[in-house]
Amino acid sequence: MPFFINPFHTHDVSEFEGVYEPFGEAHRHPSVIAANDEKFGTKGGLPDEESDGREETPPYSAYTLEGLRAEIDSDIAASGYDSIYDRKSKIINKAIQDIGMGRYQWQLFVLCGFGWLADNLWLQGVALCLPQLTPEFGVDSNTIRFTTCALFVGLCCGASFWGVASDLIGRRPAFNLSLFICGVFGIAAGGAPNWIGACGLFAALGFGVGGNLPVDGALFLEFLPFASGNLLTMLSIWWPVGQLLGSLIAWGFIPQYSCETTLYPCSMTAPGEQCCDPANNKGWRYLVFTLGSLTFFMFCCRFFLFHLFESPKFLLSRGRQAEAVASVHGIAYKNGAKTWLTQEILNEIGGVSASPEDEKLKTSQIIGRTLEKFSTQRIAPLFGTRKLGTMTALIWFCWATIGMGYPLFNAFLPQYLANTGKGLPPTPTAIVYRNYAITSIIGVPGSIIACYTVDVKYIGRKGTIAFSTLLTAIFLFLFTIKSDSDYQLAMTSLEAFWQNIMYGVLYAYTPEVFPAPNRGTGTGIASFFNRVTGLCAPIVAVHAGSVSPAAPVYASGGLILAAFVAMCLFPIETRGKQSL
């Protein structure tokens, strides 16, 4: 395969020679064979190599089409959907599982990680700009927080739009366009002529970056073998890396090329008075230009250096079965593996309709399936038992409270670090951004440690998330006691460390507690609550900050503490157990 392939190229199986092997001779994944043996009582089903044939192979063996049909029937019964599209989707799942984890998925892990990185990179990037927008545009330090609100409006709109758009126009265009839009408007935001313009451009880039989490997560999952499903949780490791990069870049630019935050714009001061000249306040612009360029570079890596095959499931939904098979063959080719998938097997096991149009999901059906996740029919099973209903309500409550509590503190942290109390000069800019960078560095190991503590006996998911959430709330309250910069650095560093553990476990724990047929609904509503309350955080910060500079921090600590109380009541522990 050549180094560069037209990103819009339509593939055919003939392009990937040497990857096909007959189903009867295929190397099935051990997890598939084990599941088959458990369900149908077979013992692997493959005859001895010295046998003259396979006539003694049990009918439900993992190596027979009847066995594959039985596997698909079992999966369909569990999912609740039974159509030609759903059956063929299950067959493709089996084919990707048998190909296994390889080069293609690991490259995709890095490129999808760029999306998670960009999401937090811009959330922190805007926060890092806020102190310097005040002297340049003449907006007070409290009102300037509406800049973050503009970003969150874009994030919410982007998350809603790109999730549906990826089902209509394809995963590949949405995967690339989201970072492209973010990169272009990110670079443009560096040249914003006024505060309103900056807010508009931040909202536009938020629309792009808001699509990363839903699109990248769904895309990666569709190419991921079921046995490697935990890698989806590991994508969250890229989240603190975004904050780390943003803080280090800001530390390099803003202290060197910025006005004092106590100054006013020259356009608002009398001649001869000390003021903030935009020519002397370009640090935040250099930061935004750099973040925009970095985001655009990540887009270029996705678009030009990696050839993304369109999702086979999307191709199936649009009636492009031959291309779906070719995508699976392409994955096998990239991984140096083989695959047994053919159109004939899809038709034999999945079925064939009288009209090809009947196998294609209409646009209304695609949108309907998306909206159906939020229907009472899909939500009701989440409250089917007292235990599951309690768990559902509590986990949604945690996502809502943390969704507001996290940005109430982190989205305005540079402002808090600069505040030294009434009647005292603000902390020097160089110290503020140095402390922010140190906080980001110390927070990174938290996400990694979370991956190990969740499986420790007697601690598990519940113990890890509750303990880390409690300490996060405690350090938030302790932050407000003193305005000394060294003391604040110690508190923010400890808070960031435990906060990243909290978020890492929350991302892993949430999908595990929901039953498989309703997992998308449960996690989708949790994410919805998280974004909506996050959108409200800047509004709360503006009004609470007008009463007391420490009020938003108290509110953040209170919300995180409320989440801790809810976590103590979690009735389900998933450590060492299979998902429902």
C-alpha positions in Angstrom: 0.0 0.0 0.0 1.5 3.4 -0.9 2.5 5.9 1.8 -0.2 8.4 0.8 -3.7 7.4 -0.3 -6.5 9.8 -1.3 -8.4 10.3 1.9 -11.7 10.1 0.0 -10.7 6.9 -1.9 -13.4 4.2 -2.2 -11.8 0.8 -1.5 -12.4 -2.6 -3.0 -11.3 -6.0 -1.6 -9.1 -6.6 -4.6 -6.7 -3.9 -3.3 -5.8 -6.1 -0.3 -4.3 -9.3 -1.6 -3.4 -12.1 0.7 -5.6 -11.2 3.6 -8.6 -13.5 2.9 -8.8 -17.0 4.4 -11.7 -19.4 4.2 -13.9 -19.3 7.3 -13.3 -23.0 8.0 -9.6 -22.4 8.2 -9.7 -19.1 10.0 -7.9 -18.4 13.3 -10.7 -17.3 15.6 -10.0 -15.2 18.6 -9.6 -17.2 21.8 -12.3 -15.1 23.5 -14.7 -16.0 20.7 -13.9 -19.7 21.1 -14.3 -19.6 24.8 -17.6 -17.8 24.6 -18.8 -20.3 22.0 -17.8 -23.3 24.2 -19.6 -21.8 27.2 -22.9 -21.1 25.3 -23.1 -24.2 23.1 -21.1 -26.8 25.0 -18.5 -27.3 22.3 -14.8 -27.9 22.9 -13.2 -25.6 20.5 -14.7 -27.6 17.7 -11.5 -27.9 15.6 -10.4 -31.4 14.6 -6.9 -32.7 15.1 -4.5 -31.5 12.5 -4.0 -35.2 11.4 -7.7 -35.6 10.7 -8.6 -36.1 7.1 -11.4 -33.6 7.2 -13.8 -31.5 9.3 -16.8 -33.8 9.1 -16.7 -34.4 12.8 -16.7 -30.7 13.7 -19.7 -30.0 15.9 -22.5 -28.0 14.2 -22.2 -25.1 16.6 -18.4 -25.0 16.5 -16.8 -21.6 16.2 -15.3 -22.8 12.9 -18.7 -23.5 11.1 -21.1 -21.1 9.6 -23.9 -22.6 11.7 -21.8 -21.8 14.8 -21.4 -18.2 13.6 -25.1 -18.0 13.0 -25.7 -19.2 16.5 -23.3 -16.5 17.9 -25.1 -13.8 15.9 -28.5 -15.0 17.1 -27.3 -14.9 20.7 -25.9 -11.3 20.3 -29.1 -10.1 18.6 -31.3 -11.5 21.4 -29.2 -9.5 23.9 -29.2 -6.3 21.9 -33.0 -6.0 21.3 -32.6 -5.0 17.6 -33.2 -7.6 14.9 -32.8 -6.3 11.3 -30.6 -7.2 8.4 -28.4 -4.2 9.2 -28.1 -5.3 12.9 -27.2 -8.9 12.0 -24.5 -7.8 9.5 -23.1 -5.4 12.0 -22.7 -8.2 14.5 -20.9 -10.3 11.9 -18.5 -7.4 11.3 -17.9 -7.2 15.0 -16.9 -10.8 15.0 -14.6 -10.3 12.0 -12.8 -7.4 13.7 -12.5 -9.4 16.9 -10.8 -12.2 15.0 -8.4 -9.8 13.3 -7.4 -8.6 16.8 -5.5 -5.6 18.1 -2.8 -4.4 15.8 -1.0 -1.5 14.2 -4.1 0.2 12.8 -5.9 0.4 16.2 -2.8 1.6 18.0 -2.3 4.4 15.4 -6.0 5.2 15.7 -5.6 5.3 19.5 -3.1 8.1 19.2 -5.1 10.1 16.6 -8.3 9.8 18.6 -6.3 10.8 21.7 -5.6 14.1 19.8 -9.3 14.8 20.1 -9.3 14.4 23.9 -6.1 16.4 24.1 -7.6 19.2 22.1 -10.8 19.3 24.2 -8.9 20.1 27.4 -6.2 22.1 25.6 -8.7 24.7 24.6 -10.7 24.6 27.9 -7.5 25.4 29.7 -6.2 27.7 26.9 -9.2 30.1 27.2 -8.8 30.0 31.0 -5.1 31.0 30.6 -6.1 34.0 28.4 -8.7 35.5 30.7 -6.4 37.6 32.9 -4.8 39.3 29.9 -8.1 40.0 28.1 -9.1 42.3 30.9 -6.4 45.0 30.4 -6.5 44.9 26.6 -10.3 45.1 26.1 -11.3 47.0 29.3 -13.7 44.3 30.5 -13.6 43.8 34.3 -12.1 40.5 35.7 -15.5 39.2 36.6 -17.4 39.9 33.4 -14.6 38.5 31.3 -15.6 35.1 32.5 -18.4 35.1 30.0 -15.6 34.3 27.5 -15.6 30.8 28.9 -19.4 30.7 28.6 -19.0 31.4 24.9 -16.6 28.4 24.6 -19.1 26.2 26.4 -21.9 27.2 24.1 -19.8 26.1 21.2 -18.9 22.8 23.0 -22.5 22.0 23.7 -23.6 22.7 20.1 -20.7 20.8 18.7 -21.3 17.7 20.8 -24.9 17.6 19.7 -24.3 18.3 16.0 -21.3 16.1 15.3 -22.7 13.1 17.1 -25.7 13.0 14.7 -23.7 14.3 11.7 -21.2 11.4 12.0 -24.2 9.0 11.5 -25.4 10.9 8.4 -22.2 12.0 6.5 -19.8 9.4 7.9 -17.3 9.0 10.7 -14.4 9.9 8.4 -15.6 13.4 7.5 -16.7 14.2 11.0 -13.4 12.9 12.5 -11.4 15.2 10.3 -13.6 18.3 10.1 -14.0 18.7 13.9 -10.3 19.3 14.3 -10.0 21.3 11.1 -12.7 23.7 12.2 -11.1 24.0 15.7 -7.6 24.6 14.2 -8.8 27.3 11.7 -10.9 29.2 14.2 -8.3 28.7 16.8 -5.7 30.5 14.7 -8.2 33.2 13.8 -9.0 33.8 17.5 -5.4 35.0 18.0 -6.2 38.0 15.8 -9.5 38.9 17.5 -10.1 42.7 17.2 -12.2 43.0 20.4 -13.8 41.1 23.2 -17.0 40.2 21.3 -14.9 39.0 18.4 -12.8 36.8 20.7 -16.0 35.3 22.2 -17.4 34.6 18.8 -14.2 32.9 17.6 -13.9 30.9 20.8 -17.5 29.7 20.4 -16.7 28.7 16.8 -13.7 26.7 17.7 -15.7 25.2 20.5 -18.2 24.0 17.9 -15.4 22.1 16.3 -13.6 20.7 19.3 -17.0 19.8 20.9 -17.4 17.0 18.4 -14.1 15.2 19.4 -15.3 13.3 22.4 -18.5 11.8 20.9 -17.1 11.2 17.4 -13.6 9.9 18.4 -15.0 7.6 21.1 -17.6 6.1 18.8 -15.1 5.7 15.9 -12.4 4.1 18.0 -15.0 1.7 19.5 -16.2 0.6 16.1 -12.6 -0.4 15.1 -11.7 -1.9 18.5 -11.8 -5.7 19.1 -14.2 -6.4 22.0 -11.4 -8.1 24.0 -9.5 -4.7 23.9 -12.5 -2.6 24.9 -10.7 -1.2 28.0 -8.5 0.9 25.7 -11.5 3.2 25.2 -11.2 4.1 28.9 -7.5 4.7 28.4 -8.2 7.5 26.0 -8.9 9.7 29.0 -5.1 9.7 29.7 -4.8 12.2 26.9 -7.0 14.7 28.8 -4.4 15.9 31.4 -1.8 16.0 28.6 -3.9 18.8 27.0 -3.8 20.8 30.2 0.0 20.2 30.6 0.8 21.4 27.0 -1.4 24.5 27.3 0.1 25.5 30.7 3.7 25.1 29.5 3.1 27.1 26.3 1.3 29.8 28.3 4.2 29.9 30.8 6.6 30.6 28.0 4.6 33.4 26.3 2.3 35.3 28.7 4.8 36.4 31.4 7.2 37.7 28.7 4.7 39.6 26.5 1.9 40.9 28.6 0.6 44.1 30.3 0.0 44.3 34.0 -3.5 43.0 34.8 -4.3 46.2 36.8 -3.9 48.5 33.8 -6.7 49.8 31.5 -6.6 50.0 27.7 -5.0 53.1 26.2 -8.3 53.9 24.5 -9.9 54.3 27.9 -7.2 56.3 29.7 -6.2 59.9 29.5 -3.0 60.8 27.5 0.1 60.4 29.5 -1.4 57.8 31.9 0.1 54.3 32.2 -2.1 52.0 30.1 -2.1 48.7 28.3 -1.0 49.0 24.6 -2.1 45.9 22.6 1.4 45.9 21.1 2.7 45.1 24.6 0.1 42.5 25.4 0.6 39.9 22.7 1.4 37.0 25.0 -2.2 35.7 25.0 -2.3 36.0 21.2 0.9 34.1 20.8 -0.6 31.4 23.0 -3.8 31.2 21.0 -1.9 31.2 17.7 0.3 28.3 19.0 -2.6 26.3 20.2 -4.5 26.8 16.9 -1.4 25.8 15.0 -0.9 22.7 17.2 -4.6 21.8 16.6 -4.2 22.2 12.9 -1.0 20.1 12.9 -3.0 17.3 14.6 -5.6 17.6 11.9 -2.9 17.3 9.3 -1.6 14.1 11.0 -5.1 12.7 10.8 -5.8 13.7 7.2 -2.4 13.3 5.5 -0.3 10.9 7.5 -2.9 8.3 8.4 -5.4 6.7 6.1 -8.7 6.2 7.9 -11.0 3.6 6.5 -14.6 4.6 6.8 -16.5 2.8 9.5 -17.9 -0.5 8.2 -21.0 0.0 10.3 -21.7 3.4 8.7 -21.1 1.9 5.2 -23.6 -0.9 6.0 -26.1 1.7 7.3 -25.9 3.5 3.9 -26.3 0.3 1.9 -22.6 0.1 0.8 -21.9 -3.5 1.8 -19.0 -4.1 -0.6 -17.1 -1.1 0.8 -17.8 -2.3 4.4 -16.2 -5.6 3.6 -13.3 -3.8 1.9 -12.7 -1.7 5.1 -12.4 -4.8 7.2 -10.0 -6.2 4.7 -8.0 -3.0 4.9 -7.7 -3.2 8.7 -6.5 -6.8 8.3 -3.9 -5.7 5.7 -2.7 -2.9 8.0 -2.4 -5.3 10.9 -0.6 -8.0 8.9 -3.5 -10.4 9.7 -6.1 -12.3 7.8 -9.9 -12.2 7.7 -12.7 -14.5 6.7 -15.3 -11.8 6.0 -17.0 -11.8 2.6 -20.2 -10.5 1.1 -21.4 -14.1 0.8 -21.1 -14.7 4.5 -22.8 -11.4 5.3 -25.7 -12.4 3.0 -25.9 -16.0 4.2 -25.9 -15.2 7.9 -27.3 -11.6 7.9 -29.9 -12.2 5.1 -30.8 -10.5 1.9 -33.8 -8.3 1.3 -35.9 -8.1 -1.8 -34.7 -4.6 -2.5 -31.2 -3.3 -1.7 -32.8 -0.1 -0.4 -34.4 -2.1 2.4 -31.0 -3.0 3.9 -30.1 0.7 3.9 -31.0 2.8 7.0 -32.9 5.9 5.9 -31.8 9.3 7.3 -35.0 9.4 9.4 -34.2 6.0 10.8 -30.6 7.0 11.7 -31.8 10.2 13.5 -34.6 8.1 15.1 -32.1 5.6 16.5 -30.1 8.5 17.9 -33.1 10.1 19.6 -34.5 6.8 20.7 -31.6 6.6 23.2 -33.4 9.3 25.2 -36.9 7.8 24.9 -38.7 6.5 27.9 -38.5 3.0 26.4 -34.7 3.1 26.5 -34.5 5.0 29.9 -37.1 2.8 31.7 -34.8 -0.3 31.9 -32.2 1.8 33.7 -34.7 1.9 36.6 -35.9 -1.7 36.2 -34.8 -2.7 39.7 -34.4 -0.7 42.9 -30.6 -1.3 42.9 -30.1 -0.3 39.2 -32.4 2.7 39.5 -30.6 4.0 42.6 -27.2 3.5 40.8 -28.5 5.4 37.7 -29.8 8.4 39.6 -26.7 8.7 41.7 -24.2 8.4 38.8 -26.2 11.0 36.8 -26.1 13.3 39.8 -22.4 12.9 40.1 -21.8 13.8 36.4 -24.0 16.9 36.9 -22.4 18.1 40.0 -18.8 17.4 38.8 -19.7 18.9 35.4 -20.3 22.3 37.2 -17.8 21.9 40.0 -14.8 21.2 37.7 -15.0 24.3 35.5 -16.0 26.6 38.4 -12.5 26.1 39.7 -10.3 25.0 36.8 -11.7 27.3 34.1 -10.7 30.4 36.2 -7.7 29.0 38.0 -5.3 31.6 36.6 -7.5 34.4 38.0 -7.7 32.7 41.4 -3.9 32.3 41.5 -3.4 36.0 40.7 -5.8 37.1 43.5 -4.0 37.9 46.7 -6.8 39.6 48.6 -8.2 43.1 49.1 -5.7 45.9 49.2 -2.8 43.8 48.0 -1.1 43.8 44.6 -1.9 40.7 42.4 0.6 37.9 42.3 3.2 38.6 39.5 2.2 37.1 36.2 5.3 35.0 35.9 4.5 33.3 39.3 0.9 32.7 38.3 1.7 30.9 35.1 4.7 29.0 36.7 2.4 27.7 39.4 -0.3 26.8 36.9 2.3 24.7 34.9 3.5 23.0 38.0 0.0 22.1 39.0 -0.6 20.6 35.5 2.6 18.5 35.7 1.6 17.1 39.2 -1.9 16.3 38.0 -0.8 14.0 35.1 0.2 10.9 37.2 -3.3 10.9 38.8 -4.9 9.5 35.6 -2.2 6.8 35.4 -2.5 5.7 39.1 -6.3 5.5 38.7 -5.9 2.7 36.2 -4.2 0.5 38.9 -6.1 1.4 42.1 -9.5 0.5 40.6 -8.5 -3.2 40.7 -7.0 -3.2 44.2 -8.8 -5.6 46.6 -11.1 -3.9 49.2 -10.7 -0.6 47.3 -12.0 -1.1 43.8 -13.9 1.5 41.8 -16.1 2.7 44.6 -13.3 3.2 47.1 -11.0 4.9 44.7 -13.5 7.4 43.3 -15.1 8.2 46.7 -11.7 8.8 48.4 -10.3 10.9 45.6 -13.5 13.0 45.3 -13.4 13.7 49.1 -9.8 14.8 49.0 -10.5 16.9 45.9 -13.3 18.8 47.8 -11.1 19.2 50.9 -8.3 20.8 49.0 -10.7 23.1 47.2 -11.9 24.4 50.6 -8.3 24.6 51.9 -7.3 26.7 48.8 -9.5 29.6 50.1 -7.8 29.9 53.5 -4.7 31.8 52.5 -3.7 33.9 49.4 0.0 33.2 49.7 1.2 31.9 46.3 3.3 29.0 47.7 0.3 27.8 49.8 -2.0 28.1 46.8 0.5 26.1 44.7 0.5 23.3 47.2 -3.3 23.2 47.4 -3.9 23.3 43.6 -1.3 20.6 43.0 -2.8 18.2 45.5 -6.3 19.1 44.2 -5.2 18.4 40.5 -3.7 15.1 41.5 -6.8 13.7 43.2 -9.1 15.3 40.7 -7.5 13.4 37.8 -7.9 10.2 39.7 -11.6 11.1 40.3 -12.2 11.8 36.6 -10.3 8.8 35.4 -12.3 6.4 37.5 -15.6 8.1 36.7 -15.0 7.6 32.9 -14.2 3.9 33.5 -16.9 3.2 36.1 -19.9 4.8 34.4 -20.3 2.5 31.4 -19.6 -0.6 33.5 -22.7 -0.1 35.8 -25.2 0.1 33.0 -26.7 -3.0 31.2 -25.2 -3.5 27.7 -28.5 -2.8 25.8 -29.0 0.5 27.5 -25.3 1.5 28.1 -25.3 4.1 25.3 -28.4 5.7 26.8 -27.1 5.8 30.3 -23.7 7.2 29.4 -25.2 9.6 26.8 -27.5 11.2 29.4 -24.6 11.4 31.9 -22.6 13.3 29.3 -25.5 15.6 28.6 -25.9 16.5 32.2 -22.1 17.1 32.4 -22.1 19.5 29.4 -25.3 21.5 30.5 -24.1 22.1 34.0 -20.7 23.0 32.6 -22.4 25.6 30.5 -23.9 27.1 33.6 -20.6 27.2 35.5 -19.4 30.5 34.0 -22.7 32.2 34.8 -22.5 31.0 38.4 -18.9 32.2 38.6 -19.7 35.7 37.3 -22.6 36.2 39.8 -20.9 34.5 42.7 -17.6 36.2 42.0 -19.3 39.6 42.2 -20.2 38.8 45.9 -16.8 37.4 46.9 -13.7 36.3 44.8 -13.7 33.0 46.8 -17.4 32.2 46.3 -17.0 30.2 43.1 -14.4 28.1 44.8 -16.7 27.4 47.7 -19.4 26.5 45.3 -17.0 24.1 43.4 -16.0 22.5 46.7 -19.6 22.1 47.8 -20.6 20.5 44.5 -17.7 18.0 44.6 -18.5 17.2 48.2 -22.1 16.5 47.2 -20.8 14.1 44.5 -18.7 12.3 47.3 -21.8 11.8 49.4 -23.6 10.3 46.4 -20.6 8.0 45.7 -20.8 6.6 49.2 -24.3 5.4 48.4 -23.3 3.6 45.2 -24.9 0.1 45.4 -22.8 -1.5 42.6 -19.1 -2.4 42.6 -17.7 -3.6 39.3 -14.2 -4.6 40.2 -13.5 -8.2 39.0 -16.9 -8.5 37.5 -18.1 -8.6 33.8 -20.2 -5.7 32.6 -24.0 -6.3 32.9 
